[in-house]
Amino acid sequence: MKQLKNKIAIVTGANQGIGFAIAKQFAEEGATVYAFDIKEDQDYGQDISFIKMDVSNEENWKAGVKQVLKEQGRVDILVNNAGIIAYTPIHEIELEEWHKLIAVDQTGVLLGMKHVIPQMLKQKSGSIINVSSIWGKVGAANVVAYNAAKGAVGLMTKNAAITYAKAGIRVNSVNPGFIKTPLTDNQAQELNKIVIDNTPMGRGGEPEEIANGVTFLASDQASYITGSELIIDGGYTAQ
């Protein structure tokens, strides 16, 4: 039986990498999927609907959620996956870079929950998965804004889980380690090698391996799980 049959799902940052893998797996598991992304160049096929979305823009969120509700009447799953990264140390970071990363990686998560939770409260049900990072759990050199934002995502998730547990809304986070995506392909291979060499399993993960965890948390099989952090990192943070 398909795990997400008849579920209505929103996945942000769905154009590539982890988000695309989640959207595709959700559709394969029977969900009606809406891919939210600022980029428009992905071929999602017939099973996924695209809505152009800047997750840091509240008006975009209002319009996007309104369209989903007009077409489907409900939202069962929200995956806040959209994110960017910057390798800038504290003494060099410009406020413009700081504000941009916080706007996407942290404020985007807040806005997603803000505009989907009212409908979930009406339904008295819903599952929200916020994609954090291993660097939301442990520090890494230079990535100060990313550390700050992803750490905040973890506590925002716990806050929402506690706040809405009795309303039937589950909120969990997923913390990926090094995953082979266009984002990591475009960064310095020396950096990638350092992270992989420090991963006990000795390899990077695949986007589908993150999607597997997200699909479980989104499904009714995770009915007693809320406020949790699912770490999928090949053992990196176990050290």
C-alpha positions in Angstrom: 0.0 0.0 0.0 1.3 3.5 -0.8 2.3 5.4 2.3 1.0 8.8 1.2 -2.2 7.8 -0.7 -4.6 10.7 -0.9 -2.3 13.1 0.9 -1.8 16.7 -0.3 1.8 17.8 0.0 3.9 20.9 -0.4 7.6 20.6 -0.9 9.8 23.7 -1.1 13.2 23.9 -2.9 11.9 21.1 -5.1 13.7 22.0 -8.3 16.8 19.8 -7.6 18.7 17.7 -5.2 17.0 16.6 -1.9 13.8 18.6 -2.7 13.3 17.0 -6.1 13.9 13.5 -4.6 11.3 14.2 -1.9 8.7 15.4 -4.4 9.2 12.5 -6.7 9.1 9.9 -3.9 5.9 11.6 -2.4 4.2 11.3 -5.8 5.3 7.6 -6.2 3.8 7.0 -2.7 0.4 8.4 -3.8 0.5 12.0 -2.7 -0.7 15.0 -4.8 2.4 17.1 -4.7 3.0 20.8 -5.2 6.6 21.8 -5.9 7.5 25.3 -4.6 10.7 26.7 -6.0 12.1 30.0 -7.3 13.6 28.1 -10.3 11.3 27.1 -13.1 13.5 24.8 -15.3 12.7 21.4 -13.8 10.5 18.8 -15.7 8.4 17.3 -12.9 6.3 15.1 -15.1 2.5 14.9 -14.8 2.2 13.9 -11.1 3.7 17.1 -9.6 2.4 20.7 -9.9 4.8 23.6 -9.9 4.3 26.9 -8.2 6.9 29.6 -8.4 7.9 30.6 -4.9 10.5 32.7 -3.1 10.2 31.2 0.4 11.5 34.4 2.0 8.5 36.4 0.5 5.4 36.3 2.6 3.1 37.3 -0.3 4.4 34.4 -2.3 3.5 32.1 0.5 0.0 33.5 0.8 -0.6 33.1 -2.9 0.9 29.6 -3.1 -1.0 28.2 -0.2 -4.2 29.9 -1.4 -3.8 28.1 -4.8 -3.2 24.7 -3.2 -6.3 25.1 -1.0 -8.4 26.4 -3.9 -7.5 23.3 -5.9 -7.4 20.7 -3.2 -9.2 22.0 -0.1 -6.5 20.9 2.3 -2.8 20.5 3.0 -1.7 17.3 4.8 2.1 17.6 4.5 4.6 20.5 4.4 8.3 20.0 3.7 10.3 23.1 4.3 13.4 22.1 2.3 14.5 25.2 0.5 17.9 26.5 1.5 21.2 28.1 0.5 24.7 28.0 2.0 27.6 30.5 2.3 31.1 29.8 3.5 32.0 33.1 5.2 33.6 33.5 8.6 32.2 36.0 11.2 34.9 38.6 10.6 34.3 38.8 6.9 30.5 38.4 6.5 28.5 41.3 5.1 25.1 41.9 6.6 23.5 41.6 3.1 24.8 38.0 2.9 23.7 37.2 6.5 20.2 38.6 6.0 19.7 36.7 2.7 20.7 33.4 4.1 18.6 33.8 7.3 15.7 35.0 5.1 15.7 31.8 3.0 16.9 29.1 5.5 15.2 30.3 8.7 12.5 32.9 7.8 11.3 30.7 4.9 10.7 27.8 7.4 8.7 30.2 9.7 6.6 31.5 6.8 5.8 28.0 5.5 4.6 26.9 8.9 2.7 30.2 9.5 0.7 29.9 6.4 0.0 26.1 6.4 -0.7 25.6 10.1 -4.1 27.5 10.1 -5.4 25.0 7.6 -4.0 22.1 9.5 -5.7 23.4 12.6 -9.0 23.3 10.8 -8.3 19.8 9.7 -7.0 18.8 13.1 -4.2 16.9 11.3 -1.0 17.5 9.5 2.7 16.6 9.2 5.4 19.2 8.9 9.0 18.2 8.2 11.7 20.9 8.3 15.0 20.1 6.7 17.9 21.3 8.9 21.4 19.9 8.6 24.2 18.3 10.6 25.5 21.8 10.8 22.3 22.7 12.7 23.6 20.2 15.3 27.4 20.8 15.3 29.6 23.7 14.4 31.6 24.0 11.2 34.3 26.4 10.3 33.3 29.6 8.5 29.6 28.8 7.9 28.3 31.1 10.6 25.0 32.2 9.0 24.2 28.6 7.9 25.0 27.3 11.4 22.8 29.9 12.9 19.9 29.4 10.6 19.9 25.6 10.7 20.3 25.5 14.5 17.3 27.8 14.7 15.3 25.5 12.4 15.8 22.7 15.0 14.4 24.7 17.9 11.6 26.2 15.8 10.6 22.6 15.0 10.5 21.6 18.6 8.6 24.8 19.5 5.9 24.0 16.8 5.8 20.4 17.8 5.0 21.3 21.4 2.6 24.1 20.5 0.4 22.1 18.1 0.7 18.5 19.4 -2.8 18.4 20.9 -4.2 19.9 17.6 -3.1 16.7 15.7 -0.2 18.4 13.9 3.2 16.6 14.0 6.4 18.6 13.4 9.8 17.0 13.0 13.1 17.9 11.4 15.6 16.0 9.3 19.3 16.6 9.5 21.2 15.5 6.4 24.9 15.0 6.3 26.9 15.4 3.1 24.5 14.6 0.3 25.5 14.5 -3.4 23.4 17.3 -5.0 24.0 20.1 -7.5 24.7 22.3 -4.5 27.7 20.2 -3.3 28.8 19.5 -6.9 29.3 23.3 -7.3 31.4 23.8 -4.2 35.1 23.2 -3.7 35.8 19.5 -4.1 38.5 19.8 -1.4 35.8 20.8 1.1 33.6 17.9 0.0 36.5 15.5 0.5 37.1 16.7 4.0 33.5 16.1 5.0 33.3 12.7 3.3 36.7 11.6 4.8 35.2 12.5 8.3 32.0 10.5 7.6 32.3 7.0 9.2 30.5 5.3 6.3 33.1 6.8 4.0 30.8 8.2 1.4 28.3 10.9 0.6 24.6 10.2 0.8 22.1 10.2 -2.1 19.1 12.5 -2.1 16.8 9.5 -2.2 18.2 8.4 1.2 17.0 11.7 2.7 13.7 11.3 0.9 13.2 7.9 2.5 13.3 9.5 6.0 11.1 12.4 5.1 8.5 10.1 3.6 8.4 8.0 6.8 7.9 11.1 8.9 5.2 12.4 6.6 3.3 9.1 6.7 0.9 7.8 9.3 3.5 5.2 10.2 5.1 8.0 12.2 1.9 8.9 14.1 3.5 9.0 17.5 6.6 11.0 16.4 6.8 14.7 16.9 9.5 17.1 18.0 12.2 14.7 16.8 15.4 15.2 14.8 16.1 12.5 12.3 19.8 12.6 11.6 20.8 11.0 8.3 24.5 11.5 8.0 26.5 8.3 7.6 27.6 8.6 11.3 29.1 12.0 11.0 27.6 13.4 14.2 28.0 10.2 16.2 31.7 11.0 16.7 
